[in-house]
Amino acid sequence: MANEIPLLEKGETYIRFICNRLILEGERVRASAVTALAKLAHRKKEFRNTIRNILMKYYLGTQALGRCLVEYADEVRDRAALYLHVLNLEDPQKSTVPALAFGEAAVDVTALENYLNSNKAQLMNGEKPIQIDLALVKSEAPKAPAAKRPEDEEEIKAGAGESPAAAGKAQAAVASKEAADYLEAFKKSSIPENFGEPIYVSPKATLTDSSGEYEVNIVKYMFAGYIVLQFEVRNALADQVIKDVGVTLQLKGTPLQLVNGIKAASIAQGQVGYVYSVLTFDANEVAFPTGTLKAKLEFNVVEIDPTSKAEQGTYPDEYALPDLAISAKDYVKGKQMDHKQFT
């Protein structure tokens, strides 16, 4: 991500995804997240101040969730201290430190270790700061890859699995059952309108990272003259309940109009709630509207004391969602055809 985000037009929207790793993951992933954020700050100057603040003190809402510089995990804390020092250099371009810290200079760590051990006495006895000429650090020649054994080839053939045709039929059966289950749940929802049978029910699509603060999936129900978007929202934070959960869509410039919006009343930790947006359009002007919609979750956060389970306070918050695409395939129902029809 640190390599790809600087190439994106709106790369800053992904910084929050990496920040989630500092909150929700184990020590090794948190350390990797610190490195990724530091690389982004090094490569994109406009991200630098924001990421410096994140590494020194990370906040979400009104509750401090972690501080990288006082982390109990040595690897996370030491990485944050190193990268902050590198990012705070007066002129990073005149120093080889950033290139080494961010992996832009190729250094064989094993060869460097051997060089330090061989020259330990000379390096430690000098009064001047230690300086190492990287040109003297020689890497060992790479070893030739081991030849494949005949039994390895047999294992690969044995694990080839079922044919593409059989796999396609199995996937179609799963998708059909999933669509039927969602349609049944939709009919039992609190939406008062009766649209009849849908033209198509899309497979469930993931909008946000499954290990983030809020996991959001979407299912689209396509009707004649109407589109219903069902947002499945899961709250992953143990110290809060989110209430009055709704979705705001930007429809300007599209042929779509919002008819109704159904909120989820309350979603506790580990629970799932459903939010619906009912859209309509003039079928005489456009039979199958397509486009990209910007969306965000809006809700009230109720902080919960982890010991007493008492409510500690409430504040409004929002959570940006990726752009939603409505395309031609959302109106087309697939049909599995027998291969004999093509012979």
C-alpha positions, 0 to 999 in steps of 0.5 A: 500500500505504501508503494501504490497509494502515492500513485492514486488520485485520492490516495489520502482516503486509504490512510484511515485504512492503515490507521485501523491496523494500529487499533485493531491488529496484533503487534506484527501488523501494527509494526507494519502499519507504522512502516507503511505510514512512514513511507507514505509521509516520506514519499508524499509531502502533503501527508507528512504532518498528518502522519507525524501526528498519527505516529505521536498520538492517534485519536479517534473521536474523543477517546485516545486509542493508542500512542505509537511512541509509548507502545508496550510493543518494542517493535512498534515503539522503536519503528515509530521513534526511528521514522519520526527522527528520519522524517524530522531531518532538516534536509533528508535529500542530503542524507542517506538515512531516509534511503536506508530507513525506507528500503530505497538503498539495497543493503544485504543485512547479512553482509552488513552484520558480517562486516560489523562483526569483522570490524567491530574493534576498529569501529568501537575504538574510534572517537569520531562517529561511526561511518560505514562505507556501504561499498565495502559491504559485499553481498554473497552470491545467491544460491541456485534454486533447488531442482524440482523433484518428480514427486513435487510435480505429482503433488501439483497435478493431484491438487489441480481440483475440479474442472472449470465447468464444474466450478462454474456450476457450483459458483452459480448455485451458491450465488443463486441461493444467496440472492434468494436468501437476501430477497427473502430478508428484504421482503421482511424489512421495514420498507413500506413500498411494494415494488413487485419482483426484482429484475435482479438481486446482485451478489453481496459486495464488500465495501470496507475492510472486514477487520476495520471499525465498521464492516459494510457490505452492499446488496442491490435490488433492481426493480422497474423504475426503482433501485434499493440499496441494502447496506449490511453494517457490522460494528467491530468496536467493543467500547461503543454502540452506534445508533440512528445509523443511516447512509447519505448518498450524493445523487447530484448529476445522476437521474436518481432521486431518493424516495425513502431511507430506512435507518438501523436503530442501534448496532452493538459490538459484534452485531449487524444492522441493515440500512436501506436507501430507496432510489427512483428514476424516470424510466421514460428518460433512462431505462437502466441508469448507471453511474458512481455515487459517493456515500457515507455512514452517519450515526451517533456514537454512544461510548460504553465503559468496558467495566460497568457497561454504563453509557459515558457520552454520545457524539455524532460521527460519520464514516466515509464509504468507497464510491458505489458503482451502478453498472449495466451488469446490475440489470442482467441476470446470468444463466448457466448454459450447458457446454453442449449448446456451443458444439 
